[in-house]
Amino acid sequence: MKNIKYLLIALILVFVFFGVSNINLNYINCMKATKHSYISKAGADHISAICEAFIKEEVMVK
């Protein structure tokens, strides 16, 4: 019975870890667009704001 309890806890931690890492990967992928050499400062700020709003909305919906 103890083994099942520990296995369940480990499984939950794995799901939480992959959920958090997925959110971070989405944010990193979104922010890559702000690193282009041809984008202006205002454009980079705009994309950054969109990325933050997208991530916040995704976290709130889940």
Number of C-alpha atoms within 10 A of each C-alpha: 6 7 8 9 10 11 12 12 11 12 12 11 12 12 11 12 11 11 13 12 12 12 14 13 11 14 17 12 10 17 17 12 15 18 9 9 7 8 13 11 10 9 13 17 13 12 18 18 13 14 20 14 12 15 17 13 11 12 12 8 7 6
